[in-house]
Amino acid sequence: MRRLVPVLALAATLTGCGLAEPRSCTLIGTPVGVGVTVEPPLAARVASAAVEVCWDGACHRPRLELHPETRPGAQTCAGEHCSVTVEPTGGRAGFAEVAGLPKRPVRVRVTLRDSRGERLADTTIEVTPEGRFPNGPDCGEGGPNAAVVVDRQGTARLRD
């Protein structure tokens, strides 16, 4: 009987472990870096973009490639199945990976050029990258990252 008591206690403890609902965390990651969006009509004239991110006296110049930006369009349904098309916004967007990006203020400089290499915009903004929780706070933090918008006048602001 003495040996049976610890076994029963262990069994009762392990049974209780299965009562809590398991946490579902996917393998979705959060990139580390700076997202850049260029608003129309300026975006239509941009042939190349460069970004410089500086902190602690050092500057990093990661690759930045802009692509046409889209938003959700019309929704159609056939029975129980629905789909949404995407439509262009007229803007362009990209993401620059910046290894070691801190969660404290950094200076972001965005330079936009046209097809002749002429400068369309050269704008600087201070941002504070934040960690993100793509699966909720119980699944761990990803990032940090920040998002910047260059408006039609060529001025940078934080993305809403």
Backbone as ProteinMPNN parsed JSONL, in Angstrom:
{"seq_chain_A": "MRRLVPVLALAATLTGCGLAEPRSCTLIGTPVGVGVTVEPPLAARVASAAVEVCWDGACHRPRLELHPETRPGAQTCAGEHCSVTVEPTGGRAGFAEVAGLPKRPVRVRVTLRDSRGERLADTTIEVTPEGRFPNGPDCGEGGPNAAVVVDRQGTARLRD", "coords_chain_A": {"N_chain_A": [[0.815, -1.183, 0.0], [2.029, 1.223, 0.703], [3.665, 1.758, -1.477], [1.814, 2.164, -3.444], [0.511, 4.606, -2.909], [2.295, 6.848, -3.657], [2.334, 6.366, -6.428], [-0.368, 6.675, -7.163], [-0.686, 9.375, -6.474], [1.065, 10.596, -8.313], [-0.192, 9.853, -10.7], [-2.615, 11.248, -10.452], [-1.674, 13.872, -10.525], [-0.521, 14.028, -13.125], [-2.785, 13.592, -14.666], [-4.197, 15.954, -14.27], [-2.641, 17.679, -15.777], [-3.465, 17.438, -18.376], [-5.818, 18.84, -18.519], [-5.758, 21.561, -19.041], [-6.229, 23.768, -21.773], [-4.457, 23.23, -24.747], [-1.869, 25.347, -25.99], [-1.83, 26.931, -29.09], [0.62, 27.543, -31.2], [1.878, 28.79, -34.117], [4.413, 28.411, -36.656], [4.908, 30.868, -37.635], [6.909, 33.582, -38.328], [8.381, 36.745, -37.408], [9.669, 39.239, -39.297], [12.81, 40.956, -38.948], [13.443, 44.267, -39.2], [12.84, 47.071, -41.435], [9.888, 48.221, -42.821], [8.897, 49.774, -45.851], [6.721, 51.984, -47.411], [5.609, 53.576, -50.325], [3.579, 56.177, -51.239], [1.007, 56.764, -53.754], [0.859, 59.677, -55.91], [3.57, 59.574, -56.211], [4.852, 57.083, -56.08], [4.61, 55.913, -58.63], [6.619, 57.046, -60.116], [8.972, 56.115, -59.079], [11.949, 54.376, -59.516], [13.997, 53.165, -58.163], [14.935, 52.409, -54.773], [16.467, 53.263, -51.684], [17.548, 52.478, -48.395], [18.668, 53.585, -45.245], [19.639, 52.717, -42.046], [20.273, 53.825, -38.85], [21.958, 53.567, -35.712], [23.469, 53.876, -32.492], [25.815, 55.103, -33.457], [26.481, 53.709, -35.768], [25.732, 52.855, -39.151], [23.465, 51.088, -41.249], [22.934, 49.648, -44.401], [20.706, 48.081, -45.795], [19.377, 45.939, -48.402], [16.687, 47.095, -50.388], [13.829, 46.467, -52.039], [11.194, 47.557, -53.97], [7.76, 46.741, -54.468], [4.641, 46.483, -56.312], [1.916, 47.681, -54.41], [-0.917, 46.172, -52.887], [-4.447, 45.867, -52.085], [-7.304, 44.425, -50.374], [-9.893, 43.471, -52.608], [-12.936, 43.107, -54.382], [-15.349, 40.848, -53.007], [-16.405, 37.588, -53.716], [-18.852, 35.016, -53.682], [-19.636, 31.574, -53.88], [-21.945, 29.477, -53.113], [-20.919, 27.963, -50.182], [-18.351, 28.818, -50.349], [-16.065, 31.418, -50.475], [-14.228, 34.118, -51.968], [-11.67, 36.613, -52.279], [-10.589, 39.198, -54.322], [-7.509, 40.864, -55.204], [-6.519, 44.251, -55.462], [-4.645, 46.797, -57.108], [-3.067, 49.5, -55.325], [-1.756, 51.638, -56.258], [0.407, 52.393, -54.915], [3.747, 51.55, -53.737], [5.645, 49.015, -52.117], [8.003, 47.652, -49.748], [10.404, 45.629, -47.914], [13.095, 45.961, -45.743], [15.515, 43.971, -44.479], [17.07, 44.126, -41.364], [19.526, 43.134, -39.569], [19.986, 42.699, -36.082], [18.541, 44.911, -35.3], [17.542, 47.24, -32.906], [15.202, 47.597, -30.106], [14.747, 50.355, -29.665], [15.034, 53.935, -30.223], [15.825, 54.594, -33.641], [17.409, 55.958, -36.563], [15.953, 56.42, -39.662], [16.578, 56.641, -43.023], [15.284, 57.318, -46.156], [15.782, 57.071, -49.575], [14.661, 57.914, -52.734], [14.678, 57.254, -56.208], [14.328, 58.186, -59.684], [13.932, 56.745, -63.029], [16.076, 57.839, -64.414], [17.924, 58.184, -62.511], [17.676, 60.415, -61.033], [17.103, 62.142, -58.007], [14.139, 61.727, -56.264], [13.086, 61.846, -53.732], [14.394, 62.372, -50.478], [14.397, 61.544, -47.413], [14.205, 61.635, -43.85], [13.53, 59.977, -40.778], [12.894, 59.462, -37.311], [12.392, 56.444, -35.667], [10.959, 53.983, -33.458], [11.56, 50.746, -33.311], [9.424, 47.917, -32.762], [8.698, 44.909, -30.942], [6.827, 42.137, -32.203], [3.835, 40.13, -32.033], [2.889, 37.642, -33.607], [1.324, 35.373, -33.146], [-0.043, 35.939, -30.887], [0.361, 37.027, -27.435], [1.063, 34.866, -25.788], [2.67, 33.208, -27.213], [5.23, 34.054, -27.656], [7.586, 36.623, -28.572], [8.269, 38.286, -31.653], [10.337, 39.834, -34.171], [12.32, 42.791, -33.655], [10.457, 45.297, -35.534], [9.744, 48.034, -37.8], [7.612, 50.405, -39.483], [7.473, 52.565, -42.222], [6.097, 55.276, -44.029], [6.311, 56.936, -47.102], [5.082, 59.864, -48.182], [3.083, 61.534, -50.763], [4.42, 63.939, -51.137], [6.984, 63.275, -50.597], [7.79, 63.015, -47.977], [8.628, 61.382, -44.962], [6.735, 59.372, -42.661], [5.46, 57.67, -39.744], [3.971, 54.472, -40.212], [0.486, 54.004, -39.918]], "CA_chain_A": [[0.0, 0.0, 0.0], [2.909, 2.39, 0.736], [4.139, 2.013, -2.842], [0.675, 2.55, -4.258], [0.155, 6.005, -2.648], [3.022, 7.756, -4.556], [1.922, 6.121, -7.812], [-1.674, 7.313, -7.328], [-0.474, 10.827, -6.427], [1.659, 10.961, -9.596], [-1.228, 9.698, -11.718], [-3.559, 12.355, -10.293], [-0.983, 15.08, -10.981], [-0.397, 13.979, -14.578], [-4.12, 13.716, -15.23], [-4.508, 17.378, -14.229], [-1.893, 18.386, -16.819], [-4.201, 17.382, -19.627], [-7.054, 19.603, -18.447], [-5.572, 22.891, -19.623], [-6.296, 23.757, -23.225], [-3.11, 23.435, -25.28], [-1.612, 26.602, -26.684], [-1.516, 26.705, -30.493], [1.56, 28.521, -31.731], [2.366, 28.381, -35.428], [5.821, 28.734, -36.903], [4.972, 32.175, -38.286], [7.934, 34.433, -37.749], [8.256, 38.178, -37.625], [10.959, 39.696, -39.8], [13.496, 42.037, -38.246], [13.827, 45.276, -40.171], [12.006, 48.248, -41.651], [9.018, 48.225, -43.989], [8.776, 51.086, -46.486], [5.633, 52.126, -48.382], [5.605, 54.856, -51.035], [2.212, 56.449, -51.663], [0.825, 57.369, -55.071], [1.361, 59.332, -57.227], [5.034, 59.504, -56.208], [5.283, 55.697, -56.286], [4.665, 55.602, -60.061], [7.855, 57.599, -60.682], [10.134, 55.532, -58.402], [12.612, 53.242, -60.169], [14.825, 52.485, -57.16], [14.832, 52.94, -53.413], [17.537, 52.867, -50.767], [17.245, 52.788, -47.005], [19.798, 53.574, -44.318], [19.133, 52.657, -40.676], [21.417, 54.138, -37.99], [21.852, 53.606, -34.25], [24.737, 53.71, -31.773], [26.935, 55.575, -34.258], [26.723, 52.863, -36.944], [24.631, 52.858, -40.113], [23.298, 49.853, -42.019], [22.288, 49.923, -45.686], [20.193, 46.819, -46.33], [18.719, 45.952, -49.712], [15.266, 47.423, -50.364], [13.193, 46.346, -53.347], [9.781, 47.92, -53.874], [6.824, 45.991, -55.307], [3.316, 47.102, -56.295], [1.13, 47.421, -53.202], [-2.303, 45.798, -53.165], [-5.4, 45.836, -50.975], [-8.417, 43.528, -50.7], [-10.874, 43.999, -53.554], [-14.299, 42.586, -54.29], [-15.549, 39.484, -52.504], [-17.428, 36.811, -54.409], [-19.163, 33.761, -53.004], [-20.378, 30.542, -54.596], [-22.318, 28.539, -52.058], [-20.216, 28.201, -48.918], [-16.967, 29.201, -50.636], [-15.901, 32.824, -50.838], [-12.862, 34.546, -52.273], [-11.48, 38.054, -52.403], [-9.535, 39.559, -55.259], [-6.668, 41.972, -54.763], [-6.45, 45.325, -56.441], [-3.501, 47.678, -56.848], [-3.343, 50.776, -54.652], [-0.965, 52.686, -56.889], [1.601, 52.548, -54.091], [4.766, 50.494, -53.821], [6.079, 48.683, -50.761], [9.08, 46.678, -49.617], [10.891, 45.409, -46.553], [14.554, 45.879, -45.637], [15.929, 43.214, -43.297], [18.146, 44.803, -40.645], [19.957, 42.272, -38.462], [20.391, 43.393, -34.862], [17.744, 46.118, -35.077], [17.153, 47.302, -31.49], [13.882, 48.12, -29.735], [14.939, 51.713, -29.158], [15.017, 54.828, -31.38], [16.802, 54.505, -34.727], [17.172, 56.931, -37.63], [15.714, 55.77, -40.951], [16.653, 57.551, -44.166], [14.809, 56.691, -47.387], [16.101, 57.827, -50.783], [13.944, 57.395, -53.897], [15.205, 57.789, -57.475], [13.572, 57.846, -60.887], [14.652, 55.887, -63.979], [17.309, 58.515, -64.845], [18.803, 58.298, -61.352], [17.409, 61.682, -60.347], [16.51, 61.961, -56.686], [12.753, 62.161, -56.104], [12.872, 62.11, -52.303], [15.453, 61.994, -49.537], [13.688, 61.897, -46.19], [14.696, 60.947, -42.653], [12.594, 59.942, -39.66], [13.303, 58.632, -36.17], [11.352, 55.48, -35.298], [11.317, 53.017, -32.424], [11.071, 49.417, -33.686], [8.718, 47.191, -31.71], [8.503, 43.478, -31.095], [5.472, 41.783, -32.652], [3.323, 38.861, -31.512], [2.02, 37.148, -34.68], [0.444, 34.322, -32.632], [-0.534, 36.359, -29.582], [1.413, 37.207, -26.434], [1.456, 33.615, -25.143], [3.509, 32.406, -28.105], [6.563, 34.631, -27.814], [7.74, 37.853, -29.342], [9.088, 38.282, -32.863], [10.756, 41.178, -34.568], [11.471, 43.962, -33.804], [10.423, 45.951, -36.827], [9.073, 49.332, -37.875], [7.053, 50.662, -40.811], [7.555, 53.97, -42.607], [5.394, 55.644, -45.256], [6.761, 58.156, -47.769], [3.858, 60.398, -48.783], [3.161, 62.079, -52.129], [5.386, 65.039, -51.164], [8.319, 62.75, -50.338], [8.077, 63.129, -46.551], [8.405, 60.127, -44.23], [5.966, 59.341, -41.42], [5.213, 56.314, -39.267], [2.764, 53.833, -40.749], [-0.593, 53.898, -38.92]], "C_chain_A": [[0.866, 1.257, 0.0], [3.405, 2.741, -0.662], [3.011, 2.519, -3.732], [0.316, 4.037, -4.086], [0.948, 6.963, -3.55], [2.609, 7.584, -6.016], [0.58, 6.793, -8.083], [-1.55, 8.839, -7.327], [0.098, 11.329, -7.749], [0.62, 10.889, -10.705], [-2.227, 10.849, -11.651], [-2.948, 13.662, -10.795], [-0.911, 15.123, -12.5], [-1.745, 14.113, -15.263], [-4.531, 15.185, -15.276], [-3.798, 18.162, -15.314], [-2.668, 18.43, -18.127], [-5.46, 18.223, -19.632], [-6.934, 20.987, -19.071], [-5.603, 22.777, -21.144], [-4.905, 24.034, -23.786], [-3.025, 24.753, -26.055], [-1.215, 26.268, -28.118], [-0.637, 27.836, -30.993], [2.063, 28.001, -33.065], [3.845, 28.736, -35.546], [5.963, 30.057, -37.652], [6.017, 33.017, -37.567], [7.617, 35.894, -38.005], [9.608, 38.677, -38.102], [11.507, 40.866, -38.99], [13.945, 43.043, -39.299], [12.828, 46.405, -40.261], [11.211, 48.082, -42.939], [8.899, 49.642, -44.521], [7.635, 51.028, -47.498], [5.733, 53.512, -48.994], [4.196, 55.052, -51.591], [2.165, 56.979, -53.094], [0.602, 58.877, -54.905], [2.882, 59.223, -57.301], [5.522, 58.107, -56.565], [5.442, 55.347, -57.763], [5.963, 56.075, -60.701], [9.113, 56.955, -60.121], [10.661, 54.322, -59.174], [13.483, 52.474, -59.187], [14.682, 53.19, -55.816], [16.007, 52.433, -52.599], [17.121, 53.278, -49.364], [18.525, 52.681, -46.193], [19.209, 53.64, -42.914], [20.326, 52.813, -39.737], [21.038, 54.106, -36.512], [23.229, 53.358, -33.668], [25.946, 54.079, -32.629], [27.269, 54.737, -35.477], [25.492, 52.893, -37.843], [24.655, 51.576, -40.933], [22.512, 50.206, -43.273], [21.798, 48.615, -46.306], [19.542, 47.021, -47.699], [17.234, 46.253, -49.521], [14.741, 47.374, -51.788], [11.704, 46.63, -53.171], [8.957, 47.133, -54.887], [5.481, 46.71, -55.289], [2.541, 46.697, -55.037], [-0.309, 47.103, -53.612], [-3.139, 45.892, -51.896], [-6.515, 44.865, -51.356], [-9.414, 44.218, -51.63], [-12.239, 43.396, -53.305], [-14.316, 41.153, -53.776], [-16.646, 38.829, -53.332], [-17.629, 35.507, -53.665], [-19.948, 32.858, -53.94], [-20.714, 29.47, -53.571], [-21.631, 28.924, -50.765], [-18.791, 28.705, -49.113], [-16.906, 30.646, -51.12], [-14.438, 33.111, -51.151], [-12.85, 36.065, -52.418], [-10.365, 38.284, -53.403], [-8.667, 40.637, -54.622], [-6.657, 43.014, -55.869], [-5.282, 46.237, -56.095], [-3.943, 48.98, -56.183], [-2.704, 51.947, -55.391], [0.305, 52.977, -56.1], [2.594, 51.43, -54.354], [5.285, 50.269, -52.414], [7.192, 47.652, -50.8], [9.511, 46.575, -48.167], [12.399, 45.241, -46.599], [14.902, 45.138, -44.353], [17.147, 43.875, -42.673], [18.506, 43.957, -39.425], [20.388, 43.12, -37.27], [19.612, 44.653, -34.555], [17.257, 46.153, -33.627], [15.717, 47.788, -31.302], [14.07, 49.452, -29.009], [15.072, 52.626, -30.385], [16.181, 54.604, -32.348], [16.437, 55.575, -35.76], [17.047, 56.188, -38.956], [15.719, 56.838, -42.039], [16.236, 56.776, -45.413], [15.13, 57.624, -48.548], [15.425, 57.143, -51.963], [14.481, 58.063, -55.149], [14.322, 57.357, -58.639], [14.443, 57.032, -61.841], [15.928, 56.528, -64.519], [18.308, 58.646, -63.704], [18.635, 59.594, -60.591], [16.702, 61.406, -59.02], [15.105, 62.56, -56.649], [12.457, 62.55, -54.658], [14.086, 61.647, -51.526], [14.946, 62.461, -48.177], [14.166, 61.041, -45.023], [13.656, 61.053, -41.546], [13.194, 59.095, -38.546], [12.124, 57.74, -35.796], [11.869, 54.593, -34.171], [10.732, 51.666, -32.816], [10.446, 48.709, -32.482], [8.708, 45.7, -32.01], [7.06, 43.213, -31.485], [5.108, 40.405, -32.112], [2.367, 38.258, -32.539], [1.048, 36.06, -34.239], [-0.159, 34.685, -31.284], [0.577, 36.367, -28.555], [1.873, 35.915, -25.759], [2.419, 32.788, -25.984], [4.88, 33.017, -28.361], [6.586, 35.798, -28.777], [8.613, 37.618, -30.56], [9.509, 39.702, -33.17], [12.056, 41.558, -33.891], [11.463, 44.48, -35.241], [9.667, 47.269, -36.72], [8.563, 49.5, -39.295], [6.986, 52.165, -41.052], [6.788, 54.166, -43.912], [6.024, 56.918, -45.796], [5.551, 58.679, -48.541], [4.121, 61.006, -50.159], [4.135, 63.244, -52.254], [6.812, 64.567, -50.906], [8.747, 62.85, -48.888], [7.729, 61.831, -45.839], [7.569, 60.365, -42.983], [5.825, 57.884, -41.003], [3.955, 55.769, -39.915], [1.746, 53.697, -39.623], [-0.778, 52.471, -38.465]], "O_chain_A": [[0.502, 2.254, -0.623], [3.545, 3.92, -0.986], [3.267, 3.246, -4.692], [-0.143, 4.662, -5.042], [0.334, 7.831, -4.169], [2.545, 8.564, -6.759], [0.408, 7.419, -9.129], [-2.233, 9.518, -8.093], [-0.328, 12.367, -8.255], [0.561, 11.774, -11.558], [-2.642, 11.368, -12.687], [-3.635, 14.468, -11.423], [-1.213, 16.153, -13.101], [-1.83, 14.696, -16.344], [-5.159, 15.612, -16.245], [-4.291, 19.207, -15.738], [-2.526, 19.378, -18.899], [-6.12, 18.315, -20.667], [-7.92, 21.524, -19.577], [-5.078, 21.826, -21.724], [-4.24, 24.973, -23.348], [-3.988, 25.195, -26.683], [-0.356, 25.415, -28.339], [-1.105, 28.958, -31.186], [2.611, 26.902, -33.141], [4.437, 29.299, -34.625], [7.011, 30.335, -38.235], [5.998, 33.141, -36.343], [6.685, 36.221, -38.739], [10.598, 38.552, -37.382], [10.753, 41.657, -38.423], [14.733, 42.713, -40.185], [12.075, 46.676, -39.326], [11.773, 47.835, -44.006], [8.812, 50.598, -43.751], [7.589, 50.131, -48.341], [5.918, 54.503, -48.286], [3.683, 54.204, -52.32], [3.131, 57.559, -53.589], [0.184, 59.306, -53.829], [3.426, 58.826, -58.331], [6.512, 57.967, -57.284], [6.323, 54.562, -58.115], [6.362, 55.544, -61.737], [10.209, 57.208, -60.62], [9.926, 53.374, -59.45], [13.691, 51.272, -59.349], [14.361, 54.375, -55.732], [16.482, 51.315, -52.798], [16.438, 54.283, -49.167], [19.354, 51.801, -46.424], [18.385, 54.505, -42.619], [21.279, 52.037, -39.807], [19.962, 54.551, -36.114], [24.062, 52.699, -34.29], [26.99, 53.433, -32.534], [28.25, 55.023, -36.163], [24.359, 52.947, -37.364], [25.717, 51.05, -41.265], [21.545, 50.966, -43.219], [22.414, 48.102, -47.241], [19.206, 48.14, -48.086], [16.601, 45.729, -48.604], [15.164, 48.154, -52.641], [11.04, 46.022, -52.332], [9.395, 46.889, -56.011], [5.199, 47.467, -54.359], [2.515, 45.527, -54.655], [-0.845, 47.686, -54.554], [-2.613, 45.983, -50.787], [-6.659, 44.518, -52.528], [-9.734, 45.394, -51.457], [-12.647, 43.197, -52.161], [-13.424, 40.356, -54.068], [-17.679, 39.437, -53.611], [-16.691, 34.959, -53.086], [-20.809, 33.314, -54.692], [-19.864, 28.657, -53.207], [-21.739, 30.06, -50.304], [-18.098, 28.99, -48.136], [-17.608, 31.036, -52.052], [-13.535, 32.434, -50.659], [-13.879, 36.7, -52.646], [-9.319, 37.64, -53.338], [-9.048, 41.244, -53.622], [-6.772, 42.693, -57.052], [-4.966, 46.427, -54.92], [-5.033, 49.492, -56.438], [-3.067, 53.104, -55.174], [1.174, 53.718, -56.56], [2.314, 50.489, -55.096], [5.36, 51.2, -51.612], [7.315, 46.881, -51.752], [9.05, 47.325, -47.306], [12.919, 44.467, -47.403], [14.616, 45.623, -43.258], [18.134, 44.152, -43.355], [17.865, 44.057, -38.379], [21.07, 44.133, -37.43], [19.976, 45.396, -33.644], [16.626, 45.202, -33.166], [15.102, 48.322, -32.225], [13.605, 49.636, -27.884], [15.212, 52.118, -31.497], [17.336, 54.449, -31.95], [15.296, 56.034, -35.817], [17.933, 55.418, -39.328], [14.964, 57.809, -41.981], [16.772, 55.704, -45.691], [14.798, 58.809, -48.518], [15.591, 55.941, -52.172], [14.715, 59.271, -55.17], [13.662, 56.319, -58.594], [15.569, 56.67, -61.498], [16.788, 55.817, -65.039], [19.411, 59.157, -63.896], [19.351, 59.855, -59.624], [15.822, 60.549, -58.932], [14.905, 63.735, -56.958], [11.679, 63.467, -54.397], [14.723, 60.654, -51.874], [15.057, 63.639, -47.837], [14.49, 59.866, -45.194], [12.991, 62.077, -41.394], [13.914, 58.131, -38.805], [11.001, 58.215, -35.63], [13.077, 54.475, -33.965], [9.528, 51.455, -32.67], [10.881, 48.881, -31.343], [8.71, 45.28, -33.167], [6.168, 43.985, -31.134], [5.986, 39.612, -31.774], [1.152, 38.349, -32.365], [0.035, 35.846, -34.904], [-0.726, 33.826, -30.609], [1.631, 35.773, -28.781], [2.974, 35.874, -25.209], [2.932, 31.772, -25.516], [5.618, 32.526, -29.215], [5.738, 35.938, -29.658], [9.574, 36.85, -30.512], [9.088, 40.65, -32.507], [12.843, 40.664, -33.577], [12.334, 44.152, -36.047], [9.045, 47.577, -35.704], [9.025, 48.818, -40.209], [6.511, 52.93, -40.212], [6.832, 53.311, -44.796], [6.249, 57.871, -45.049], [5.056, 58.012, -49.45], [5.249, 60.989, -50.651], [4.629, 63.52, -53.347], [7.751, 65.359, -50.984], [9.939, 62.777, -48.59], [6.672, 61.247, -46.077], [7.671, 61.406, -42.333], [6.042, 56.975, -41.805], [2.992, 56.501, -40.143], [2.098, 53.321, -38.505], [-1.64, 52.196, -37.629]]}, "name": "protein", "num_of_chains": 1, "seq": "MRRLVPVLALAATLTGCGLAEPRSCTLIGTPVGVGVTVEPPLAARVASAAVEVCWDGACHRPRLELHPETRPGAQTCAGEHCSVTVEPTGGRAGFAEVAGLPKRPVRVRVTLRDSRGERLADTTIEVTPEGRFPNGPDCGEGGPNAAVVVDRQGTARLRD"}
